[in-house]
Amino acid sequence: MTKFLLCVHVIAAVLAIGPVAVAASMFPPAARRALTAGADDGQPHPGSPDPAATLHLLHRICRAYAVVGVVVPVFGFATASEMGVLGSPWLIVSIVLTTLAALVLVALVLPAQSALLEGTAGAGRTARLAMVTGLFNLLWAAVTVLMIVRPGSTTGA
């Protein structure tokens, strides 16, 4: 059962968190391009995708996969319980970092994307969005390292 839970947890992490990380990272530069395209002549360049449509798609991916991403900690807790490591320091730190990553996504990244889509945020907001998106990705990278290295673990590596 442990191997099954671990497989579902890892697959869910790859399939749910990966798309959010990529789409969120693509959003700030796409928003900058959309803002400059609108400032140039208001028209997309021939042969290039509609900047507004691209932004809406990236935002929709971030929102949808954020909801799907709830599966990751659910199966993570089930796996940790099955392995008997719920009190391990590396897991507790991972839980805290995962919670922080979720908060950054829900409280900072998604609202900033929405503000840019609604036109209520200026061009300067893309730099801040890029920074908080980088923080979101850095938190997930730290969680991934902790999940692999498991410092102090006695369950084998």
TIVO-2410 file (N, C-alpha, C; in nm, 3 decimals):
# residues 157
REC num residu      c1      c2      c3 atome chaine
REC   1      M   0.082  -0.119   0.000     N      A
REC   1      M   0.000   0.000   0.000    CA      A
REC   1      M   0.088   0.127   0.000     C      A
REC   2      T   0.199   0.122   0.071     N      A
REC   2      T   0.288   0.238   0.079    CA      A
REC   2      T   0.339   0.276  -0.060     C      A
REC   3      K   0.379   0.178  -0.137     N      A
REC   3      K   0.432   0.207  -0.271    CA      A
REC   3      K   0.325   0.267  -0.361     C      A
REC   4      F   0.203   0.216  -0.349     N      A
REC   4      F   0.093   0.270  -0.428    CA      A
REC   4      F   0.067   0.417  -0.391     C      A
REC   5      L   0.057   0.444  -0.262     N      A
REC   5      L   0.033   0.581  -0.216    CA      A
REC   5      L   0.145   0.675  -0.259     C      A
REC   6      L   0.268   0.626  -0.246     N      A
REC   6      L   0.382   0.707  -0.285    CA      A
REC   6      L   0.380   0.736  -0.436     C      A
REC   7      C   0.347   0.636  -0.515     N      A
REC   7      C   0.338   0.656  -0.660    CA      A
REC   7      C   0.231   0.759  -0.695     C      A
REC   8      V   0.114   0.749  -0.633     N      A
REC   8      V   0.007   0.845  -0.661    CA      A
REC   8      V   0.049   0.985  -0.617     C      A
REC   9      H   0.115   0.994  -0.501     N      A
REC   9      H   0.163   1.123  -0.450    CA      A
REC   9      H   0.262   1.187  -0.547     C      A
REC  10      V   0.358   1.111  -0.594     N      A
REC  10      V   0.460   1.165  -0.684    CA      A
REC  10      V   0.399   1.200  -0.820     C      A
REC  11      I   0.316   1.112  -0.873     N      A
REC  11      I   0.251   1.141  -1.002    CA      A
REC  11      I   0.163   1.264  -0.991     C      A
REC  12      A   0.089   1.275  -0.882     N      A
REC  12      A   0.004   1.393  -0.862    CA      A
REC  12      A   0.089   1.519  -0.854     C      A
REC  13      A   0.203   1.510  -0.786     N      A
REC  13      A   0.291   1.628  -0.775    CA      A
REC  13      A   0.342   1.670  -0.912     C      A
REC  14      V   0.384   1.575  -0.990     N      A
REC  14      V   0.436   1.606  -1.123    CA      A
REC  14      V   0.326   1.662  -1.213     C      A
REC  15      L   0.211   1.599  -1.213     N      A
REC  15      L   0.103   1.639  -1.304    CA      A
REC  15      L   0.023   1.759  -1.257     C      A
REC  16      A   0.024   1.788  -1.128     N      A
REC  16      A  -0.054   1.901  -1.078    CA      A
REC  16      A   0.033   2.023  -1.050     C      A
REC  17      I   0.143   2.005  -0.982     N      A
REC  17      I   0.227   2.118  -0.945    CA      A
REC  17      I   0.311   2.165  -1.064     C      A
REC  18      G   0.356   2.073  -1.145     N      A
REC  18      G   0.437   2.108  -1.262    CA      A
REC  18      G   0.368   2.209  -1.353     C      A
REC  19      P   0.244   2.184  -1.396     N      A
REC  19      P   0.178   2.280  -1.483    CA      A
REC  19      P   0.157   2.418  -1.418     C      A
REC  20      V   0.127   2.420  -1.288     N      A
REC  20      V   0.111   2.548  -1.220    CA      A
REC  20      V   0.243   2.624  -1.222     C      A
REC  21      A   0.352   2.555  -1.190     N      A
REC  21      A   0.483   2.619  -1.186    CA      A
REC  21      A   0.521   2.675  -1.324     C      A
REC  22      V   0.496   2.598  -1.427     N      A
REC  22      V   0.532   2.643  -1.563    CA      A
REC  22      V   0.442   2.757  -1.609     C      A
REC  23      A   0.310   2.740  -1.595     N      A
REC  23      A   0.217   2.843  -1.641    CA      A
REC  23      A   0.235   2.973  -1.562     C      A
REC  24      A   0.255   2.961  -1.431     N      A
REC  24      A   0.276   3.081  -1.349    CA      A
REC  24      A   0.405   3.153  -1.389     C      A
REC  25      S   0.507   3.076  -1.422     N      A
REC  25      S   0.634   3.135  -1.464    CA      A
REC  25      S   0.623   3.201  -1.602     C      A
REC  26      M   0.538   3.149  -1.686     N      A
REC  26      M   0.520   3.206  -1.820    CA      A
REC  26      M   0.435   3.332  -1.818     C      A
REC  27      F   0.352   3.348  -1.715     N      A
REC  27      F   0.257   3.458  -1.711    CA      A
REC  27      F   0.323   3.597  -1.709     C      A
REC  28      P   0.420   3.625  -1.619     N      A
REC  28      P   0.476   3.762  -1.615    CA      A
REC  28      P   0.539   3.808  -1.747     C      A
REC  29      P   0.623   3.725  -1.812     N      A
REC  29      P   0.676   3.773  -1.941    CA      A
REC  29      P   0.567   3.788  -2.047     C      A
REC  30      A   0.468   3.700  -2.045     N      A
REC  30      A   0.357   3.713  -2.141    CA      A
REC  30      A   0.278   3.841  -2.113     C      A
REC  31      A   0.262   3.875  -1.986     N      A
REC  31      A   0.191   3.998  -1.950    CA      A
REC  31      A   0.271   4.121  -1.995     C      A
REC  32      R   0.403   4.116  -1.977     N      A
REC  32      R   0.487   4.228  -2.024    CA      A
REC  32      R   0.474   4.245  -2.175     C      A
REC  33      R   0.477   4.133  -2.248     N      A
REC  33      R   0.461   4.139  -2.394    CA      A
REC  33      R   0.324   4.195  -2.431     C      A
REC  34      A   0.221   4.151  -2.359     N      A
REC  34      A   0.085   4.199  -2.388    CA      A
REC  34      A   0.074   4.349  -2.362     C      A
REC  35      L   0.134   4.394  -2.254     N      A
REC  35      L   0.129   4.538  -2.222    CA      A
REC  35      L   0.204   4.621  -2.324     C      A
REC  36      T   0.320   4.571  -2.370     N      A
REC  36      T   0.396   4.647  -2.469    CA      A
REC  36      T   0.329   4.639  -2.606     C      A
REC  37      A   0.267   4.526  -2.637     N      A
REC  37      A   0.196   4.515  -2.765    CA      A
REC  37      A   0.080   4.612  -2.768     C      A
REC  38      G   0.012   4.626  -2.655     N      A
REC  38      G  -0.099   4.721  -2.647    CA      A
REC  38      G  -0.052   4.864  -2.656     C      A
REC  39      A   0.069   4.889  -2.606     N      A
REC  39      A   0.123   5.025  -2.609    CA      A
REC  39      A   0.173   5.062  -2.748     C      A
REC  40      D   0.217   4.960  -2.824     N      A
REC  40      D   0.270   4.987  -2.959    CA      A
REC  40      D   0.159   5.036  -3.051     C      A
REC  41      D   0.067   4.946  -3.084     N      A
REC  41      D  -0.038   4.982  -3.178    CA      A
REC  41      D  -0.173   4.921  -3.141     C      A
REC  42      G  -0.174   4.848  -3.030     N      A
REC  42      G  -0.298   4.788  -2.985    CA      A
REC  42      G  -0.335   4.661  -3.059     C      A
REC  43      Q  -0.256   4.621  -3.157     N      A
REC  43      Q  -0.286   4.502  -3.236    CA      A
REC  43      Q  -0.176   4.398  -3.218     C      A
REC  44      P  -0.214   4.269  -3.210     N      A
REC  44      P  -0.110   4.166  -3.208    CA      A
REC  44      P  -0.036   4.164  -3.342     C      A
REC  45      H   0.087   4.124  -3.337     N      A
REC  45      H   0.166   4.115  -3.460    CA      A
REC  45      H   0.122   3.994  -3.540     C      A
REC  46      P   0.125   4.003  -3.672     N      A
REC  46      P   0.082   3.891  -3.756    CA      A
REC  46      P   0.162   3.764  -3.724     C      A
REC  47      G   0.091   3.655  -3.715     N      A
REC  47      G   0.156   3.527  -3.690    CA      A
REC  47      G   0.181   3.498  -3.542     C      A
REC  48      S   0.156   3.595  -3.457     N      A
REC  48      S   0.177   3.571  -3.314    CA      A
REC  48      S   0.041   3.550  -3.248     C      A
REC  49      P   0.040   3.471  -3.140     N      A
REC  49      P  -0.087   3.445  -3.073    CA      A
REC  49      P  -0.139   3.572  -3.005     C      A
REC  50      D  -0.268   3.577  -2.985     N      A
REC  50      D  -0.330   3.690  -2.918    CA      A
REC  50      D  -0.280   3.695  -2.773     C      A
REC  51      P  -0.213   3.804  -2.734     N      A
REC  51      P  -0.156   3.813  -2.599    CA      A
REC  51      P  -0.260   3.797  -2.488     C      A
REC  52      A  -0.378   3.854  -2.507     N      A
REC  52      A  -0.482   3.843  -2.405    CA      A
REC  52      A  -0.529   3.699  -2.391     C      A
REC  53      A  -0.544   3.631  -2.503     N      A
REC  53      A  -0.586   3.490  -2.498    CA      A
REC  53      A  -0.481   3.405  -2.429     C      A
REC  54      T  -0.355   3.434  -2.454     N      A
REC  54      T  -0.246   3.361  -2.389    CA      A
REC  54      T  -0.252   3.380  -2.239     C      A
REC  55      L  -0.270   3.504  -2.195     N      A
REC  55      L  -0.277   3.533  -2.051    CA      A
REC  55      L  -0.396   3.463  -1.987     C      A
REC  56      H  -0.510   3.466  -2.052     N      A
REC  56      H  -0.628   3.399  -1.997    CA      A
REC  56      H  -0.605   3.248  -1.986     C      A
REC  57      L  -0.542   3.190  -2.087     N      A
REC  57      L  -0.513   3.047  -2.082    CA      A
REC  57      L  -0.417   3.013  -1.968     C      A
REC  58      L  -0.310   3.090  -1.954     N      A
REC  58      L  -0.214   3.064  -1.847    CA      A
REC  58      L  -0.279   3.079  -1.709     C      A
REC  59      H  -0.362   3.179  -1.693     N      A
REC  59      H  -0.432   3.199  -1.566    CA      A
REC  59      H  -0.528   3.084  -1.537     C      A
REC  60      R  -0.600   3.040  -1.640     N      A
REC  60      R  -0.693   2.928  -1.624    CA      A
REC  60      R  -0.618   2.800  -1.585     C      A
REC  61      I  -0.502   2.778  -1.645     N      A
REC  61      I  -0.419   2.661  -1.609    CA      A
REC  61      I  -0.378   2.671  -1.462     C      A
REC  62      C  -0.333   2.789  -1.420     N      A
REC  62      C  -0.290   2.807  -1.280    CA      A
REC  62      C  -0.404   2.780  -1.183     C      A
REC  63      R  -0.521   2.833  -1.213     N      A
REC  63      R  -0.637   2.813  -1.124    CA      A
REC  63      R  -0.679   2.668  -1.120     C      A
REC  64      A  -0.693   2.607  -1.236     N      A
REC  64      A  -0.742   2.469  -1.242    CA      A
REC  64      A  -0.646   2.372  -1.174     C      A
REC  65      Y  -0.518   2.384  -1.205     N      A
REC  65      Y  -0.422   2.291  -1.147    CA      A
REC  65      Y  -0.394   2.319  -1.000     C      A
REC  66      A  -0.421   2.442  -0.954     N      A
REC  66      A  -0.411   2.471  -0.811    CA      A
REC  66      A  -0.515   2.389  -0.736     C      A
REC  67      V  -0.635   2.378  -0.793     N      A
REC  67      V  -0.741   2.297  -0.731    CA      A
REC  67      V  -0.703   2.150  -0.735     C      A
REC  68      V  -0.656   2.104  -0.849     N      A
REC  68      V  -0.615   1.963  -0.862    CA      A
REC  68      V  -0.497   1.933  -0.768     C      A
REC  69      G  -0.413   2.034  -0.744     N      A
REC  69      G  -0.295   2.017  -0.660    CA      A
REC  69      G  -0.325   1.979  -0.517     C      A
REC  70      V  -0.450   1.995  -0.473     N      A
REC  70      V  -0.489   1.955  -0.338    CA      A
REC  70      V  -0.466   1.806  -0.318     C      A
REC  71      V  -0.471   1.730  -0.425     N      A
REC  71      V  -0.448   1.586  -0.418    CA      A
REC  71      V  -0.307   1.554  -0.366     C      A
REC  72      V  -0.211   1.641  -0.397     N      A
REC  72      V  -0.071   1.614  -0.360    CA      A
REC  72      V  -0.055   1.601  -0.208     C      A
REC  73      P  -0.094   1.699  -0.128     N      A
REC  73      P  -0.077   1.680   0.017    CA      A
REC  73      P  -0.168   1.573   0.075     C      A
REC  74      V  -0.285   1.552   0.015     N      A
REC  74      V  -0.374   1.447   0.065    CA      A
REC  74      V  -0.303   1.311   0.057     C      A
REC  75      F  -0.248   1.281  -0.059     N      A
REC  75      F  -0.176   1.154  -0.073    CA      A
REC  75      F  -0.042   1.157  -0.001     C      A
REC  76      G   0.014   1.276   0.016     N      A
REC  76      G   0.136   1.289   0.094    CA      A
REC  76      G   0.115   1.249   0.239     C      A
REC  77      F   0.006   1.300   0.298     N      A
REC  77      F  -0.026   1.263   0.436    CA      A
REC  77      F  -0.055   1.114   0.448     C      A
REC  78      A  -0.128   1.060   0.351     N      A
REC  78      A  -0.158   0.916   0.354    CA      A
REC  78      A  -0.029   0.834   0.345     C      A
REC  79      T   0.061   0.875   0.258     N      A
REC  79      T   0.189   0.805   0.244    CA      A
REC  79      T   0.271   0.816   0.371     C      A
REC  80      A   0.281   0.936   0.426     N      A
REC  80      A   0.360   0.957   0.548    CA      A
REC  80      A   0.303   0.877   0.664     C      A
REC  81      S   0.171   0.871   0.673     N      A
REC  81      S   0.108   0.794   0.780    CA      A
REC  81      S   0.139   0.646   0.764     C      A
REC  82      E   0.129   0.597   0.642     N      A
REC  82      E   0.159   0.456   0.613    CA      A
REC  82      E   0.305   0.423   0.644     C      A
REC  83      M   0.395   0.519   0.618     N      A
REC  83      M   0.538   0.498   0.643    CA      A
REC  83      M   0.575   0.523   0.789     C      A
REC  84      G   0.485   0.582   0.866     N      A
REC  84      G   0.513   0.610   1.006    CA      A
REC  84      G   0.611   0.725   1.027     C      A
REC  85      V   0.607   0.827   0.938     N      A
REC  85      V   0.702   0.937   0.947    CA      A
REC  85      V   0.634   1.072   0.970     C      A
REC  86      L   0.510   1.071   1.015     N      A
REC  86      L   0.437   1.196   1.031    CA      A
REC  86      L   0.505   1.295   1.125     C      A
REC  87      G   0.581   1.248   1.222     N      A
REC  87      G   0.648   1.338   1.316    CA      A
REC  87      G   0.790   1.373   1.278     C      A
REC  88      S   0.836   1.328   1.163     N      A
REC  88      S   0.975   1.353   1.121    CA      A
REC  88      S   0.996   1.501   1.089     C      A
REC  89      P   1.108   1.557   1.136     N      A
REC  89      P   1.134   1.699   1.111    CA      A
REC  89      P   1.134   1.736   0.962     C      A
REC  90      W   1.192   1.652   0.876     N      A
REC  90      W   1.196   1.683   0.733    CA      A
REC  90      W   1.055   1.691   0.675     C      A
REC  91      L   0.964   1.609   0.726     N      A
REC  91      L   0.827   1.610   0.677    CA      A
REC  91      L   0.752   1.733   0.730     C      A
REC  92      I   0.774   1.765   0.855     N      A
REC  92      I   0.709   1.883   0.913    CA      A
REC  92      I   0.753   2.009   0.839     C      A
REC  93      V   0.882   2.021   0.810     N      A
REC  93      V   0.931   2.136   0.733    CA      A
REC  93      V   0.868   2.136   0.594     C      A
REC  94      S   0.857   2.019   0.532     N      A
REC  94      S   0.794   2.008   0.400    CA      A
REC  94      S   0.648   2.053   0.405     C      A
REC  95      I   0.578   2.016   0.510     N      A
REC  95      I   0.437   2.055   0.524    CA      A
REC  95      I   0.427   2.207   0.538     C      A
REC  96      V   0.515   2.265   0.618     N      A
REC  96      V   0.514   2.411   0.635    CA      A
REC  96      V   0.544   2.480   0.502     C      A
REC  97      L   0.645   2.431   0.430     N      A
REC  97      L   0.680   2.492   0.301    CA      A
REC  97      L   0.569   2.475   0.198     C      A
REC  98      T   0.504   2.360   0.200     N      A
REC  98      T   0.392   2.336   0.109    CA      A
REC  98      T   0.277   2.432   0.139     C      A
REC  99      T   0.251   2.452   0.268     N      A
REC  99      T   0.147   2.546   0.309    CA      A
REC  99      T   0.182   2.687   0.264     C      A
REC 100      L   0.308   2.726   0.282     N      A
REC 100      L   0.353   2.858   0.237    CA      A
REC 100      L   0.338   2.872   0.086     C      A
REC 101      A   0.375   2.768   0.012     N      A
REC 101      A   0.363   2.772  -0.134    CA      A
REC 101      A   0.217   2.790  -0.175     C      A
REC 102      A   0.128   2.717  -0.109     N      A
REC 102      A  -0.015   2.730  -0.140    CA      A
REC 102      A  -0.064   2.871  -0.109     C      A
REC 103      L  -0.021   2.927   0.003     N      A
REC 103      L  -0.060   3.064   0.039    CA      A
REC 103      L  -0.008   3.166  -0.061     C      A
REC 104      V   0.117   3.149  -0.103     N      A
REC 104      V   0.174   3.241  -0.203    CA      A
REC 104      V   0.092   3.233  -0.332     C      A
REC 105      L   0.057   3.113  -0.372     N      A
REC 105      L  -0.021   3.097  -0.495    CA      A
REC 105      L  -0.159   3.162  -0.483     C      A
REC 106      V  -0.229   3.128  -0.375     N      A
REC 106      V  -0.367   3.174  -0.359    CA      A
REC 106      V  -0.377   3.322  -0.322     C      A
REC 107      A  -0.284   3.369  -0.240     N      A
REC 107      A  -0.294   3.507  -0.190    CA      A
REC 107      A  -0.218   3.609  -0.274     C      A
REC 108      L  -0.116   3.565  -0.349     N      A
REC 108      L  -0.034   3.660  -0.422    CA      A
REC 108      L  -0.034   3.638  -0.574     C      A
REC 109      V  -0.006   3.516  -0.617     N      A
REC 109      V   0.010   3.490  -0.761    CA      A
REC 109      V  -0.123   3.503  -0.835     C      A
REC 110      L  -0.223   3.426  -0.794     N      A
REC 110      L  -0.351   3.427  -0.866    CA      A
REC 110      L  -0.420   3.564  -0.863     C      A
REC 111      P  -0.424   3.634  -0.748     N      A
REC 111      P  -0.484   3.768  -0.750    CA      A
REC 111      P  -0.407   3.867  -0.838     C      A
REC 112      A  -0.275   3.859  -0.840     N      A
REC 112      A  -0.197   3.949  -0.926    CA      A
REC 112      A  -0.223   3.919  -1.073     C      A
REC 113      Q  -0.235   3.791  -1.107     N      A
REC 113      Q  -0.269   3.756  -1.244    CA      A
REC 113      Q  -0.407   3.811  -1.280     C      A
REC 114      S  -0.502   3.795  -1.190     N      A
REC 114      S  -0.638   3.846  -1.215    CA      A
REC 114      S  -0.637   3.997  -1.235     C      A
REC 115      A  -0.560   4.068  -1.151     N      A
REC 115      A  -0.553   4.214  -1.162    CA      A
REC 115      A  -0.495   4.255  -1.297     C      A
REC 116      L  -0.394   4.184  -1.342     N      A
REC 116      L  -0.336   4.216  -1.472    CA      A
REC 116      L  -0.436   4.186  -1.584     C      A
REC 117      L  -0.510   4.078  -1.571     N      A
REC 117      L  -0.609   4.044  -1.673    CA      A
REC 117      L  -0.722   4.146  -1.679     C      A
REC 118      E  -0.760   4.197  -1.562     N      A
REC 118      E  -0.869   4.294  -1.556    CA      A
REC 118      E  -0.823   4.435  -1.590     C      A
REC 119      G  -0.692   4.453  -1.604     N      A
REC 119      G  -0.639   4.584  -1.637    CA      A
REC 119      G  -0.632   4.679  -1.519     C      A
REC 120      T  -0.645   4.623  -1.396     N      A
REC 120      T  -0.640   4.709  -1.278    CA      A
REC 120      T  -0.500   4.721  -1.220     C      A
REC 121      A  -0.403   4.655  -1.283     N      A
REC 121      A  -0.264   4.663  -1.237    CA      A
REC 121      A  -0.178   4.716  -1.350     C      A
REC 122      G  -0.080   4.796  -1.314     N      A
REC 122      G   0.008   4.855  -1.414    CA      A
REC 122      G   0.122   4.762  -1.452     C      A
REC 123      A   0.203   4.810  -1.544     N      A
REC 123      A   0.315   4.731  -1.596    CA      A
REC 123      A   0.415   4.695  -1.487     C      A
REC 124      G   0.427   4.781  -1.385     N      A
REC 124      G   0.520   4.753  -1.275    CA      A
REC 124      G   0.483   4.630  -1.196     C      A
REC 125      R   0.359   4.590  -1.202     N      A
REC 125      R   0.313   4.472  -1.127    CA      A
REC 125      R   0.368   4.342  -1.184     C      A
REC 126      T   0.411   4.343  -1.310     N      A
REC 126      T   0.463   4.218  -1.367    CA      A
REC 126      T   0.593   4.177  -1.299     C      A
REC 127      A   0.675   4.274  -1.259     N      A
REC 127      A   0.801   4.242  -1.189    CA      A
REC 127      A   0.772   4.181  -1.053     C      A
REC 128      R   0.675   4.237  -0.982     N      A
REC 128      R   0.639   4.182  -0.851    CA      A
REC 128      R   0.579   4.042  -0.867     C      A
REC 129      L   0.496   4.025  -0.969     N      A
REC 129      L   0.437   3.894  -0.996    CA      A
REC 129      L   0.547   3.792  -1.028     C      A
REC 130      A   0.644   3.832  -1.106     N      A
REC 130      A   0.756   3.742  -1.138    CA      A
REC 130      A   0.830   3.702  -1.011     C      A
REC 131      M   0.847   3.797  -0.918     N      A
REC 131      M   0.917   3.768  -0.793    CA      A
REC 131      M   0.839   3.669  -0.707     C      A
REC 132      V   0.709   3.690  -0.690     N      A
REC 132      V   0.633   3.599  -0.604    CA      A
REC 132      V   0.615   3.463  -0.672     C      A
REC 133      T   0.611   3.462  -0.803     N      A
REC 133      T   0.606   3.335  -0.875    CA      A
REC 133      T   0.736   3.259  -0.855     C      A
REC 134      G   0.847   3.329  -0.859     N      A
REC 134      G   0.976   3.267  -0.831    CA      A
REC 134      G   0.982   3.211  -0.690     C      A
REC 135      L   0.926   3.284  -0.594     N      A
REC 135      L   0.919   3.235  -0.456    CA      A
REC 135      L   0.835   3.108  -0.448     C      A
REC 136      F   0.722   3.107  -0.515     N      A
REC 136      F   0.636   2.988  -0.521    CA      A
REC 136      F   0.715   2.868  -0.574     C      A
REC 137      N   0.787   2.887  -0.684     N      A
REC 137      N   0.864   2.778  -0.743    CA      A
REC 137      N   0.980   2.736  -0.653     C      A
REC 138      L   1.044   2.831  -0.588     N      A
REC 138      L   1.153   2.800  -0.496    CA      A
REC 138      L   1.103   2.717  -0.377     C      A
REC 139      L   0.987   2.750  -0.326     N      A
REC 139      L   0.930   2.672  -0.215    CA      A
REC 139      L   0.906   2.528  -0.259     C      A
REC 140      W   0.851   2.510  -0.380     N      A
REC 140      W   0.829   2.374  -0.429    CA      A
REC 140      W   0.959   2.299  -0.454     C      A
REC 141      A   1.060   2.371  -0.500     N      A
REC 141      A   1.190   2.306  -0.519    CA      A
REC 141      A   1.246   2.259  -0.385     C      A
REC 142      A   1.232   2.341  -0.281     N      A
REC 142      A   1.279   2.302  -0.148    CA      A
REC 142      A   1.203   2.180  -0.097     C      A
REC 143      V   1.073   2.178  -0.118     N      A
REC 143      V   0.992   2.063  -0.076    CA      A
REC 143      V   1.038   1.938  -0.151     C      A
REC 144      T   1.063   1.951  -0.279     N      A
REC 144      T   1.108   1.836  -0.358    CA      A
REC 144      T   1.241   1.782  -0.305     C      A
REC 145      V   1.334   1.870  -0.276     N      A
REC 145      V   1.463   1.827  -0.221    CA      A
REC 145      V   1.443   1.756  -0.087     C      A
REC 146      L   1.360   1.813  -0.001     N      A
REC 146      L   1.335   1.749   0.128    CA      A
REC 146      L   1.270   1.612   0.111     C      A
REC 147      M   1.182   1.598   0.014     N      A
REC 147      M   1.117   1.469  -0.010    CA      A
REC 147      M   1.216   1.364  -0.059     C      A
REC 148      I   1.316   1.407  -0.131     N      A
REC 148      I   1.414   1.313  -0.185    CA      A
REC 148      I   1.523   1.283  -0.083     C      A
REC 149      V   1.580   1.385  -0.022     N      A
REC 149      V   1.694   1.368   0.067    CA      A
REC 149      V   1.652   1.319   0.206     C      A
REC 150      R   1.538   1.366   0.254     N      A
REC 150      R   1.483   1.329   0.385    CA      A
REC 150      R   1.590   1.332   0.494     C      A
REC 151      P   1.644   1.450   0.524     N      A
REC 151      P   1.753   1.458   0.624    CA      A
REC 151      P   1.712   1.401   0.759     C      A
REC 152      G   1.795   1.314   0.811     N      A
REC 152      G   1.769   1.252   0.941    CA      A
REC 152      G   1.675   1.133   0.936     C      A
REC 153      S   1.630   1.095   0.817     N      A
REC 153      S   1.535   0.985   0.807    CA      A
REC 153      S   1.599   0.853   0.840     C      A
REC 154      T   1.523   0.768   0.905     N      A
REC 154      T   1.571   0.633   0.937    CA      A
REC 154      T   1.500   0.529   0.852     C      A
REC 155      T   1.422   0.574   0.752     N      A
REC 155      T   1.348   0.481   0.668    CA      A
REC 155      T   1.427   0.437   0.546     C      A
REC 156      G   1.551   0.479   0.537     N      A
REC 156      G   1.633   0.442   0.420    CA      A
REC 156      G   1.616   0.544   0.311     C      A
REC 157      A   1.718   0.550   0.222     N      A
REC 157      A   1.710   0.650   0.116    CA      A
REC 157      A   1.727   0.589  -0.019     C      A
***
